[in-house]
Amino acid sequence: MRYAGLAFQMMTTLGLAVFAGYKLDQKIGWRFPVFLVIFSLLGLAIILWQIIKDTRR
């Protein structure tokens, strides 16, 4: 039960990062989705850091 919310938190973090990157790329109008890639990787790094922090306890 301790890790039940972790999956939802992971999906939410990655979903928000992808959405923010997508919207920012739409607003700027570049052909290559630079912010989508950057925010996705940043979201994954945050998720991994959170998993390591939570499982270490």
N, CA, C and O atoms as a Tripos MOL2 file, in Angstrom:
@<TRIPOS>MOLECULE
protein
  228   227    57     0     0
PROTEIN
NO_CHARGES

@<TRIPOS>ATOM
      1 N           0.8200   -1.2020    0.0000 N.3       1 MET1
      2 CA          0.0000    0.0000    0.0000 C.3       1 MET1
      3 C           0.8650    1.2670    0.0000 C.2       1 MET1
      4 O           0.4360    2.3370   -0.4300 O.2       1 MET1
      5 N           2.0700    1.1090    0.4870 N.am      2 ARG2
      6 CA          2.9600    2.2530    0.6010 C.3       2 ARG2
      7 C           3.3090    2.8470   -0.7650 C.2       2 ARG2
      8 O           3.4530    4.0610   -0.9070 O.2       2 ARG2
      9 N           3.4410    1.9740   -1.7650 N.am      3 TYR3
     10 CA          3.8500    2.4290   -3.0910 C.3       3 TYR3
     11 C           2.6770    2.5420   -4.0650 C.2       3 TYR3
     12 O           2.8890    2.6980   -5.2670 O.2       3 TYR3
     13 N           1.4720    2.4690   -3.5730 N.am      4 ALA4
     14 CA          0.3020    2.5330   -4.4480 C.3       4 ALA4
     15 C           0.1890    3.9160   -5.1090 C.2       4 ALA4
     16 O          -0.1700    4.0070   -6.2830 O.2       4 ALA4
     17 N           0.4810    4.9520   -4.3920 N.am      5 GLY5
     18 CA          0.3970    6.3000   -4.9460 C.3       5 GLY5
     19 C           1.5810    6.6740   -5.8160 C.2       5 GLY5
     20 O           1.5390    7.6710   -6.5370 O.2       5 GLY5
     21 N           2.6360    5.8770   -5.7510 N.am      6 LEU6
     22 CA          3.8360    6.1940   -6.5160 C.3       6 LEU6
     23 C           3.5970    6.0840   -8.0210 C.2       6 LEU6
     24 O           4.1060    6.9010   -8.7880 O.2       6 LEU6
     25 N           2.8350    5.0890   -8.4470 N.am      7 ALA7
     26 CA          2.5440    4.9270   -9.8790 C.3       7 ALA7
     27 C           1.7140    6.1010  -10.3970 C.2       7 ALA7
     28 O           1.9750    6.6140  -11.4850 O.2       7 ALA7
     29 N           0.7290    6.5200   -9.6340 N.am      8 PHE8
     30 CA         -0.0830    7.6740  -10.0360 C.3       8 PHE8
     31 C           0.7630    8.9400  -10.0940 C.2       8 PHE8
     32 O           0.6020    9.7620  -10.9970 O.2       8 PHE8
     33 N           1.6530    9.0930   -9.1390 N.am      9 GLN9
     34 CA          2.5310   10.2550   -9.1050 C.3       9 GLN9
     35 C           3.4760   10.2510  -10.3120 C.2       9 GLN9
     36 O           3.7660   11.3070  -10.8750 O.2       9 GLN9
     37 N           3.9560    9.0710  -10.7070 N.am     10 MET10
     38 CA          4.8300    8.9640  -11.8680 C.3      10 MET10
     39 C           4.0920    9.3480  -13.1430 C.2      10 MET10
     40 O           4.6110   10.1070  -13.9620 O.2      10 MET10
     41 N           2.8920    8.8270  -13.3110 N.am     11 MET11
     42 CA          2.1060    9.1480  -14.5030 C.3      11 MET11
     43 C           1.7660   10.6260  -14.5600 C.2      11 MET11
     44 O           1.8160   11.2340  -15.6290 O.2      11 MET11
     45 N           1.4250   11.1980  -13.4380 N.am     12 THR12
     46 CA          1.0700   12.6140  -13.3880 C.3      12 THR12
     47 C           2.2680   13.4960  -13.7250 C.2      12 THR12
     48 O           2.1500   14.4420  -14.5030 O.2      12 THR12
     49 N           3.4130   13.1840  -13.1400 N.am     13 THR13
     50 CA          4.6130   13.9810  -13.3910 C.3      13 THR13
     51 C           5.0010   13.9370  -14.8600 C.2      13 THR13
     52 O           5.2610   14.9750  -15.4680 O.2      13 THR13
     53 N           5.0410   12.7450  -15.4290 N.am     14 LEU14
     54 CA          5.4150   12.6190  -16.8300 C.3      14 LEU14
     55 C           4.3580   13.2330  -17.7440 C.2      14 LEU14
     56 O           4.6940   13.8610  -18.7480 O.2      14 LEU14
     57 N           3.1080   13.0580  -17.4060 N.am     15 GLY15
     58 CA          2.0350   13.6430  -18.2140 C.3      15 GLY15
     59 C           2.0830   15.1610  -18.2270 C.2      15 GLY15
     60 O           1.9070   15.7810  -19.2760 O.2      15 GLY15
     61 N           2.3200   15.7620  -17.0700 N.am     16 LEU16
     62 CA          2.4140   17.2240  -17.0030 C.3      16 LEU16
     63 C           3.6390   17.7460  -17.7460 C.2      16 LEU16
     64 O           3.5800   18.7910  -18.3940 O.2      16 LEU16
     65 N           4.7440   17.0180  -17.6520 N.am     17 ALA17
     66 CA          5.9580   17.4390  -18.3460 C.3      17 ALA17
     67 C           5.7580   17.3790  -19.8550 C.2      17 ALA17
     68 O           6.1480   18.3030  -20.5700 O.2      17 ALA17
     69 N           5.1570   16.3060  -20.3410 N.am     18 VAL18
     70 CA          4.9130   16.1730  -21.7780 C.3      18 VAL18
     71 C           3.9160   17.2310  -22.2560 C.2      18 VAL18
     72 O           4.1110   17.8370  -23.3100 O.2      18 VAL18
     73 N           2.8610   17.4510  -21.4920 N.am     19 PHE19
     74 CA          1.8610   18.4450  -21.8610 C.3      19 PHE19
     75 C           2.4630   19.8480  -21.9110 C.2      19 PHE19
     76 O           2.2080   20.6020  -22.8500 O.2      19 PHE19
     77 N           3.2600   20.1960  -20.9060 N.am     20 ALA20
     78 CA          3.8790   21.5260  -20.8770 C.3      20 ALA20
     79 C           4.8430   21.7010  -22.0480 C.2      20 ALA20
     80 O           4.8690   22.7570  -22.6800 O.2      20 ALA20
     81 N           5.6310   20.6740  -22.3380 N.am     21 GLY21
     82 CA          6.5490   20.7500  -23.4700 C.3      21 GLY21
     83 C           5.8190   20.8620  -24.7930 C.2      21 GLY21
     84 O           6.2320   21.6210  -25.6710 O.2      21 GLY21
     85 N           4.7470   20.1210  -24.9430 N.am     22 TYR22
     86 CA          3.9530   20.1510  -26.1760 C.3      22 TYR22
     87 C           3.3320   21.5330  -26.3890 C.2      22 TYR22
     88 O           3.3990   22.0840  -27.4880 O.2      22 TYR22
     89 N           2.7360   22.0830  -25.3470 N.am     23 LYS23
     90 CA          2.1050   23.3990  -25.4640 C.3      23 LYS23
     91 C           3.1320   24.4950  -25.7410 C.2      23 LYS23
     92 O           2.8780   25.4110  -26.5230 O.2      23 LYS23
     93 N           4.2890   24.3950  -25.0960 N.am     24 LEU24
     94 CA          5.3310   25.3940  -25.3220 C.3      24 LEU24
     95 C           5.8690   25.3060  -26.7480 C.2      24 LEU24
     96 O           6.1350   26.3300  -27.3770 O.2      24 LEU24
     97 N           6.0290   24.0960  -27.2530 N.am     25 ASP25
     98 CA          6.4610   23.9360  -28.6390 C.3      25 ASP25
     99 C           5.4160   24.4610  -29.6210 C.2      25 ASP25
    100 O           5.7700   25.0500  -30.6420 O.2      25 ASP25
    101 N           4.1440   24.2550  -29.3250 N.am     26 GLN26
    102 CA          3.0830   24.7910  -30.1790 C.3      26 GLN26
    103 C           3.1160   26.3100  -30.1850 C.2      26 GLN26
    104 O           2.9430   26.9380  -31.2300 O.2      26 GLN26
    105 N           3.3380   26.8960  -29.0230 N.am     27 LYS27
    106 CA          3.3340   28.3550  -28.9190 C.3      27 LYS27
    107 C           4.5150   28.9680  -29.6710 C.2      27 LYS27
    108 O           4.3690   30.0040  -30.3190 O.2      27 LYS27
    109 N           5.6760   28.3310  -29.5860 N.am     28 ILE28
    110 CA          6.8590   28.8590  -30.2570 C.3      28 ILE28
    111 C           6.8090   28.5670  -31.7550 C.2      28 ILE28
    112 O           7.2260   29.3980  -32.5610 O.2      28 ILE28
    113 N           6.3040   27.3910  -32.1330 N.am     29 GLY29
    114 CA          6.1280   27.0680  -33.5410 C.3      29 GLY29
    115 C           7.3260   26.4510  -34.2230 C.2      29 GLY29
    116 O           7.4350   26.5250  -35.4470 O.2      29 GLY29
    117 N           8.2310   25.8420  -33.4740 N.am     30 TRP30
    118 CA          9.3800   25.1880  -34.0740 C.3      30 TRP30
    119 C           8.9610   23.8620  -34.6800 C.2      30 TRP30
    120 O           8.0040   23.2340  -34.2270 O.2      30 TRP30
    121 N           9.6880   23.4400  -35.7100 N.am     31 ARG31
    122 CA          9.3790   22.1630  -36.3660 C.3      31 ARG31
    123 C           9.7470   20.9810  -35.4780 C.2      31 ARG31
    124 O           8.9670   20.0360  -35.3600 O.2      31 ARG31
    125 N          10.9220   21.0180  -34.8520 N.am     32 PHE32
    126 CA         11.3620   19.9330  -33.9750 C.3      32 PHE32
    127 C          10.8870   20.2180  -32.5530 C.2      32 PHE32
    128 O          11.0840   21.3260  -32.0560 O.2      32 PHE32
    129 N          10.2720   19.2490  -31.8920 N.am     33 PRO33
    130 CA          9.7160   19.4780  -30.5530 C.3      33 PRO33
    131 C          10.7980   19.4960  -29.4650 C.2      33 PRO33
    132 O          10.9450   18.5320  -28.7150 O.2      33 PRO33
    133 N          11.5370   20.5760  -29.3880 N.am     34 VAL34
    134 CA         12.6650   20.6980  -28.4670 C.3      34 VAL34
    135 C          12.1970   20.6210  -27.0210 C.2      34 VAL34
    136 O          12.7390   19.8420  -26.2370 O.2      34 VAL34
    137 N          11.2110   21.4090  -26.6630 N.am     35 PHE35
    138 CA         10.7680   21.4530  -25.2780 C.3      35 PHE35
    139 C          10.0520   20.1760  -24.8590 C.2      35 PHE35
    140 O          10.0950   19.8010  -23.6870 O.2      35 PHE35
    141 N           9.4080   19.5180  -25.7830 N.am     36 LEU36
    142 CA          8.7760   18.2320  -25.4890 C.3      36 LEU36
    143 C           9.8320   17.2130  -25.0730 C.2      36 LEU36
    144 O           9.6450   16.4800  -24.1020 O.2      36 LEU36
    145 N          10.9240   17.1690  -25.7970 N.am     37 VAL37
    146 CA         12.0150   16.2450  -25.4740 C.3      37 VAL37
    147 C          12.6730   16.6270  -24.1530 C.2      37 VAL37
    148 O          12.9090   15.7700  -23.3020 O.2      37 VAL37
    149 N          12.9660   17.9030  -23.9840 N.am     38 ILE38
    150 CA         13.6470   18.3610  -22.7660 C.3      38 ILE38
    151 C          12.7750   18.1260  -21.5370 C.2      38 ILE38
    152 O          13.2520   17.5950  -20.5340 O.2      38 ILE38
    153 N          11.5140   18.5110  -21.6020 N.am     39 PHE39
    154 CA         10.6320   18.3400  -20.4430 C.3      39 PHE39
    155 C          10.3570   16.8740  -20.1420 C.2      39 PHE39
    156 O          10.1990   16.4990  -18.9800 O.2      39 PHE39
    157 N          10.2970   16.0310  -21.1910 N.am     40 SER40
    158 CA         10.0950   14.6030  -20.9720 C.3      40 SER40
    159 C          11.2860   13.9950  -20.2320 C.2      40 SER40
    160 O          11.1110   13.2320  -19.2820 O.2      40 SER40
    161 N          12.4860   14.3340  -20.6700 N.am     41 LEU41
    162 CA         13.6780   13.8240  -20.0030 C.3      41 LEU41
    163 C          13.8100   14.3720  -18.5870 C.2      41 LEU41
    164 O          14.2210   13.6570  -17.6730 O.2      41 LEU41
    165 N          13.4670   15.6220  -18.4130 N.am     42 LEU42
    166 CA         13.4910   16.2080  -17.0740 C.3      42 LEU42
    167 C          12.4680   15.5290  -16.1660 C.2      42 LEU42
    168 O          12.7520   15.2690  -14.9970 O.2      42 LEU42
    169 N          11.2890   15.2430  -16.6950 N.am     43 GLY43
    170 CA         10.2700   14.5320  -15.9270 C.3      43 GLY43
    171 C          10.7220   13.1360  -15.5370 C.2      43 GLY43
    172 O          10.4810   12.6970  -14.4120 O.2      43 GLY43
    173 N          11.3760   12.4330  -16.4560 N.am     44 LEU44
    174 CA         11.9020   11.1050  -16.1370 C.3      44 LEU44
    175 C          12.9770   11.1680  -15.0590 C.2      44 LEU44
    176 O          13.0300   10.3090  -14.1780 O.2      44 LEU44
    177 N          13.8250   12.1740  -15.1270 N.am     45 ALA45
    178 CA         14.8570   12.3330  -14.1000 C.3      45 ALA45
    179 C          14.2320   12.5980  -12.7340 C.2      45 ALA45
    180 O          14.6940   12.0660  -11.7250 O.2      45 ALA45
    181 N          13.2010   13.4030  -12.7000 N.am     46 ILE46
    182 CA         12.5050   13.6810  -11.4400 C.3      46 ILE46
    183 C          11.8480   12.4220  -10.9050 C.2      46 ILE46
    184 O          11.8830   12.1680   -9.7010 O.2      46 ILE46
    185 N          11.2470   11.6300  -11.7870 N.am     47 ILE47
    186 CA         10.5990   10.3860  -11.3750 C.3      47 ILE47
    187 C          11.6250    9.4150  -10.7990 C.2      47 ILE47
    188 O          11.3960    8.8220   -9.7440 O.2      47 ILE47
    189 N          12.7520    9.2510  -11.4840 N.am     48 LEU48
    190 CA         13.7900    8.3460  -10.9840 C.3      48 LEU48
    191 C          14.3330    8.8040   -9.6390 C.2      48 LEU48
    192 O          14.5640    7.9870   -8.7480 O.2      48 LEU48
    193 N          14.5360   10.0990   -9.4910 N.am     49 TRP49
    194 CA         15.0190   10.6390   -8.2170 C.3      49 TRP49
    195 C          14.0070   10.3640   -7.1030 C.2      49 TRP49
    196 O          14.3950   10.0070   -5.9910 O.2      49 TRP49
    197 N          12.7250   10.5270   -7.3920 N.am     50 GLN50
    198 CA         11.6730   10.2820   -6.4070 C.3      50 GLN50
    199 C          11.6080    8.8020   -6.0270 C.2      50 GLN50
    200 O          11.4350    8.4720   -4.8540 O.2      50 GLN50
    201 N          11.7420    7.9160   -7.0030 N.am     51 ILE51
    202 CA         11.7240    6.4790   -6.7170 C.3      51 ILE51
    203 C          12.9020    6.0910   -5.8370 C.2      51 ILE51
    204 O          12.7410    5.3520   -4.8660 O.2      51 ILE51
    205 N          14.0760    6.5820   -6.1740 N.am     52 ILE52
    206 CA         15.2630    6.2730   -5.3700 C.3      52 ILE52
    207 C          15.1030    6.8110   -3.9600 C.2      52 ILE52
    208 O          15.4490    6.1340   -2.9920 O.2      52 ILE52
    209 N          14.5830    8.0170   -3.8400 N.am     53 LYS53
    210 CA         14.4000    8.6240   -2.5240 C.3      53 LYS53
    211 C          13.3850    7.8520   -1.6820 C.2      53 LYS53
    212 O          13.5950    7.6550   -0.4850 O.2      53 LYS53
    213 N          12.2770    7.4090   -2.3050 N.am     54 ASP54
    214 CA         11.2310    6.7070   -1.5690 C.3      54 ASP54
    215 C          11.6240    5.2850   -1.1940 C.2      54 ASP54
    216 O          11.2730    4.8120   -0.1130 O.2      54 ASP54
    217 N          12.3470    4.5990   -2.0720 N.am     55 THR55
    218 CA         12.7150    3.2120   -1.7780 C.3      55 THR55
    219 C          13.9170    3.1000   -0.8720 C.2      55 THR55
    220 O          14.1730    2.0300   -0.3180 O.2      55 THR55
    221 N          14.6480    4.1580   -0.7090 N.am     56 ARG56
    222 CA         15.8210    4.1340    0.1700 C.3      56 ARG56
    223 C          15.4310    4.0790    1.6410 C.2      56 ARG56
    224 O          16.1840    3.5670    2.4690 O.2      56 ARG56
    225 N          14.2470    4.6080    1.9650 N.am     57 ARG57
    226 CA         13.8130    4.6500    3.3680 C.3      57 ARG57
    227 C          13.4900    3.3090    3.8830 C.2      57 ARG57
    228 O          13.1090    3.1700    5.0450 O.2      57 ARG57
@<TRIPOS>BOND
     1     1     2 1
     2     2     3 1
     3     3     4 2
     4     3     5 am
     5     5     6 1
     6     6     7 1
     7     7     8 2
     8     7     9 am
     9     9    10 1
    10    10    11 1
    11    11    12 2
    12    11    13 am
    13    13    14 1
    14    14    15 1
    15    15    16 2
    16    15    17 am
    17    17    18 1
    18    18    19 1
    19    19    20 2
    20    19    21 am
    21    21    22 1
    22    22    23 1
    23    23    24 2
    24    23    25 am
    25    25    26 1
    26    26    27 1
    27    27    28 2
    28    27    29 am
    29    29    30 1
    30    30    31 1
    31    31    32 2
    32    31    33 am
    33    33    34 1
    34    34    35 1
    35    35    36 2
    36    35    37 am
    37    37    38 1
    38    38    39 1
    39    39    40 2
    40    39    41 am
    41    41    42 1
    42    42    43 1
    43    43    44 2
    44    43    45 am
    45    45    46 1
    46    46    47 1
    47    47    48 2
    48    47    49 am
    49    49    50 1
    50    50    51 1
    51    51    52 2
    52    51    53 am
    53    53    54 1
    54    54    55 1
    55    55    56 2
    56    55    57 am
    57    57    58 1
    58    58    59 1
    59    59    60 2
    60    59    61 am
    61    61    62 1
    62    62    63 1
    63    63    64 2
    64    63    65 am
    65    65    66 1
    66    66    67 1
    67    67    68 2
    68    67    69 am
    69    69    70 1
    70    70    71 1
    71    71    72 2
    72    71    73 am
    73    73    74 1
    74    74    75 1
    75    75    76 2
    76    75    77 am
    77    77    78 1
    78    78    79 1
    79    79    80 2
    80    79    81 am
    81    81    82 1
    82    82    83 1
    83    83    84 2
    84    83    85 am
    85    85    86 1
    86    86    87 1
    87    87    88 2
    88    87    89 am
    89    89    90 1
    90    90    91 1
    91    91    92 2
    92    91    93 am
    93    93    94 1
    94    94    95 1
    95    95    96 2
    96    95    97 am
    97    97    98 1
    98    98    99 1
    99    99   100 2
   100    99   101 am
   101   101   102 1
   102   102   103 1
   103   103   104 2
   104   103   105 am
   105   105   106 1
   106   106   107 1
   107   107   108 2
   108   107   109 am
   109   109   110 1
   110   110   111 1
   111   111   112 2
   112   111   113 am
   113   113   114 1
   114   114   115 1
   115   115   116 2
   116   115   117 am
   117   117   118 1
   118   118   119 1
   119   119   120 2
   120   119   121 am
   121   121   122 1
   122   122   123 1
   123   123   124 2
   124   123   125 am
   125   125   126 1
   126   126   127 1
   127   127   128 2
   128   127   129 am
   129   129   130 1
   130   130   131 1
   131   131   132 2
   132   131   133 am
   133   133   134 1
   134   134   135 1
   135   135   136 2
   136   135   137 am
   137   137   138 1
   138   138   139 1
   139   139   140 2
   140   139   141 am
   141   141   142 1
   142   142   143 1
   143   143   144 2
   144   143   145 am
   145   145   146 1
   146   146   147 1
   147   147   148 2
   148   147   149 am
   149   149   150 1
   150   150   151 1
   151   151   152 2
   152   151   153 am
   153   153   154 1
   154   154   155 1
   155   155   156 2
   156   155   157 am
   157   157   158 1
   158   158   159 1
   159   159   160 2
   160   159   161 am
   161   161   162 1
   162   162   163 1
   163   163   164 2
   164   163   165 am
   165   165   166 1
   166   166   167 1
   167   167   168 2
   168   167   169 am
   169   169   170 1
   170   170   171 1
   171   171   172 2
   172   171   173 am
   173   173   174 1
   174   174   175 1
   175   175   176 2
   176   175   177 am
   177   177   178 1
   178   178   179 1
   179   179   180 2
   180   179   181 am
   181   181   182 1
   182   182   183 1
   183   183   184 2
   184   183   185 am
   185   185   186 1
   186   186   187 1
   187   187   188 2
   188   187   189 am
   189   189   190 1
   190   190   191 1
   191   191   192 2
   192   191   193 am
   193   193   194 1
   194   194   195 1
   195   195   196 2
   196   195   197 am
   197   197   198 1
   198   198   199 1
   199   199   200 2
   200   199   201 am
   201   201   202 1
   202   202   203 1
   203   203   204 2
   204   203   205 am
   205   205   206 1
   206   206   207 1
   207   207   208 2
   208   207   209 am
   209   209   210 1
   210   210   211 1
   211   211   212 2
   212   211   213 am
   213   213   214 1
   214   214   215 1
   215   215   216 2
   216   215   217 am
   217   217   218 1
   218   218   219 1
   219   219   220 2
   220   219   221 am
   221   221   222 1
   222   222   223 1
   223   223   224 2
   224   223   225 am
   225   225   226 1
   226   226   227 1
   227   227   228 2
@<TRIPOS>SUBSTRUCTURE
     1 MET1         2 RESIDUE 1 A MET
     2 ARG2         6 RESIDUE 1 A ARG
     3 TYR3        10 RESIDUE 1 A TYR
     4 ALA4        14 RESIDUE 1 A ALA
     5 GLY5        18 RESIDUE 1 A GLY
     6 LEU6        22 RESIDUE 1 A LEU
     7 ALA7        26 RESIDUE 1 A ALA
     8 PHE8        30 RESIDUE 1 A PHE
     9 GLN9        34 RESIDUE 1 A GLN
    10 MET10       38 RESIDUE 1 A MET
    11 MET11       42 RESIDUE 1 A MET
    12 THR12       46 RESIDUE 1 A THR
    13 THR13       50 RESIDUE 1 A THR
    14 LEU14       54 RESIDUE 1 A LEU
    15 GLY15       58 RESIDUE 1 A GLY
    16 LEU16       62 RESIDUE 1 A LEU
    17 ALA17       66 RESIDUE 1 A ALA
    18 VAL18       70 RESIDUE 1 A VAL
    19 PHE19       74 RESIDUE 1 A PHE
    20 ALA20       78 RESIDUE 1 A ALA
    21 GLY21       82 RESIDUE 1 A GLY
    22 TYR22       86 RESIDUE 1 A TYR
    23 LYS23       90 RESIDUE 1 A LYS
    24 LEU24       94 RESIDUE 1 A LEU
    25 ASP25       98 RESIDUE 1 A ASP
    26 GLN26      102 RESIDUE 1 A GLN
    27 LYS27      106 RESIDUE 1 A LYS
    28 ILE28      110 RESIDUE 1 A ILE
    29 GLY29      114 RESIDUE 1 A GLY
    30 TRP30      118 RESIDUE 1 A TRP
    31 ARG31      122 RESIDUE 1 A ARG
    32 PHE32      126 RESIDUE 1 A PHE
    33 PRO33      130 RESIDUE 1 A PRO
    34 VAL34      134 RESIDUE 1 A VAL
    35 PHE35      138 RESIDUE 1 A PHE
    36 LEU36      142 RESIDUE 1 A LEU
    37 VAL37      146 RESIDUE 1 A VAL
    38 ILE38      150 RESIDUE 1 A ILE
    39 PHE39      154 RESIDUE 1 A PHE
    40 SER40      158 RESIDUE 1 A SER
    41 LEU41      162 RESIDUE 1 A LEU
    42 LEU42      166 RESIDUE 1 A LEU
    43 GLY43      170 RESIDUE 1 A GLY
    44 LEU44      174 RESIDUE 1 A LEU
    45 ALA45      178 RESIDUE 1 A ALA
    46 ILE46      182 RESIDUE 1 A ILE
    47 ILE47      186 RESIDUE 1 A ILE
    48 LEU48      190 RESIDUE 1 A LEU
    49 TRP49      194 RESIDUE 1 A TRP
    50 GLN50      198 RESIDUE 1 A GLN
    51 ILE51      202 RESIDUE 1 A ILE
    52 ILE52      206 RESIDUE 1 A ILE
    53 LYS53      210 RESIDUE 1 A LYS
    54 ASP54      214 RESIDUE 1 A ASP
    55 THR55      218 RESIDUE 1 A THR
    56 ARG56      222 RESIDUE 1 A ARG
    57 ARG57      226 RESIDUE 1 A ARG
